Amino acid sequence: ASRQRLSSLSIASWTSYRYLGMNLLQSVGLMEALLSPADGGKGAPVQSLDQLYSQAFMVHDLFFGVVVSLSRRFNGKFRVKECGRDGEGVDPQFAMWKGGINDDPADKFVLGSIKSVASCVVKLNARYKRDVSRLLDVV
């Protein structure tokens, strides 16, 4: 089933998934397992905020690893935490990531996190008629 799903992808998508499988996961088998739907190929959408948050927590570290890899490859920078008074009136400073993926960046950088439940609820009510499957920016 996963091979059929992979074969239906565009060339650009296939290249992206192949890169993910070979370089980040270092396993085509693991990549195919991640791409194969757990629901037998029906593609059932997420039904609850709990389910969406469970998925978000599972991929958060993987997503962070991708961001760090891309920042190294393209000389990306992260926002540095301001010292002293909440950074008011101070221009933000940025620096390159010099640690490893497993190093704790929380001491030096301001990093995004999983969107708060309150923000998700506001967005679901205001934009998506409470359809959790349309909320795509939790991580």
C-alpha positions in Angstrom: 0.0 0.0 0.0 2.8 2.4 0.8 4.5 1.8 -2.5 1.2 2.6 -4.3 1.0 5.8 -2.3 4.6 6.7 -3.1 4.2 6.0 -6.8 1.3 8.4 -6.9 3.4 11.3 -5.6 4.8 14.0 -7.9 8.5 13.9 -8.8 9.1 16.8 -6.3 7.3 15.0 -3.5 9.1 11.8 -4.2 12.4 13.5 -4.1 11.5 15.1 -0.8 10.4 11.9 0.7 13.5 10.1 -0.6 15.7 12.7 0.9 13.8 12.3 4.2 14.1 8.5 4.1 17.7 8.3 3.1 19.3 11.2 4.9 17.3 12.0 8.0 15.7 8.6 8.8 18.5 6.7 7.0 16.0 4.0 6.1 13.7 3.6 3.1 11.7 1.0 5.1 11.1 3.4 8.0 10.1 6.1 5.5 7.6 3.8 3.9 6.2 2.7 7.3 5.7 6.4 8.2 4.0 7.1 4.9 1.7 4.1 5.0 -1.6 5.1 6.7 -2.5 3.3 9.9 -6.2 3.2 8.8 -5.6 0.8 5.9 -5.3 3.4 3.2 -8.7 5.2 3.8 -7.0 8.4 4.7 -9.3 9.2 7.6 -8.8 12.7 8.8 -7.9 13.6 12.4 -11.1 13.6 14.5 -10.1 15.3 17.8 -7.7 17.8 19.2 -6.3 15.1 21.4 -5.4 13.0 18.4 -3.8 16.0 16.7 -1.7 16.8 19.8 -0.6 13.2 20.1 0.7 13.3 16.5 2.3 16.7 17.1 4.2 15.5 20.1 5.4 12.5 18.1 6.8 14.5 15.3 8.1 17.6 17.2 11.6 16.4 17.7 11.8 15.0 14.2 10.6 18.4 12.9 13.2 20.2 15.0 15.9 18.0 13.5 14.8 18.9 10.0 14.9 22.6 10.9 18.4 22.3 12.3 19.6 20.3 9.3 18.2 22.9 6.9 19.7 25.8 8.9 23.1 24.2 8.6 22.8 23.5 5.0 21.6 27.0 4.1 23.3 29.0 6.9 20.1 29.7 8.7 20.0 31.5 12.0 17.9 31.3 15.1 16.7 34.2 17.3 18.9 34.7 20.4 17.2 35.1 23.7 17.5 38.6 25.0 19.3 39.1 28.3 18.0 41.3 31.0 14.6 43.1 30.6 12.3 41.1 28.3 14.0 42.5 25.2 11.8 45.6 25.0 13.3 48.2 22.7 16.1 46.0 21.7 16.6 44.8 18.1 16.4 41.0 17.9 19.8 39.3 17.5 20.2 36.1 15.4 23.0 33.4 15.5 23.8 30.2 13.7 23.2 26.9 15.5 26.6 25.5 16.6 25.5 22.6 18.7 24.3 19.1 17.8 20.7 18.2 17.3 20.6 16.6 20.8 22.0 19.8 22.5 19.5 21.8 24.5 19.0 25.1 22.6 16.6 26.5 25.2 19.4 28.3 27.0 20.4 30.4 24.0 17.6 30.6 21.5 14.0 31.5 21.3 12.4 28.5 19.5 8.8 27.8 18.5 6.9 25.2 20.2 3.6 23.3 19.7 0.7 25.7 19.4 -1.2 26.2 22.6 -4.6 24.5 23.0 -6.2 27.9 23.5 -4.8 29.2 20.2 -6.0 26.0 18.5 -9.5 26.4 19.9 -9.7 30.0 18.8 -8.6 29.2 15.3 -10.9 26.2 15.1 -13.9 28.3 16.1 -13.0 31.3 14.0 -11.8 29.8 10.8 -12.5 26.1 10.5 -16.0 25.5 11.9 -14.4 23.2 14.5 -13.0 20.8 11.9 -9.8 19.7 13.6 -8.5 18.0 10.4 -8.0 21.5 8.8 -5.7 22.7 11.5 -2.2 22.3 10.0 0.1 24.6 12.0 0.3 22.9 15.4 4.0 22.1 15.2 
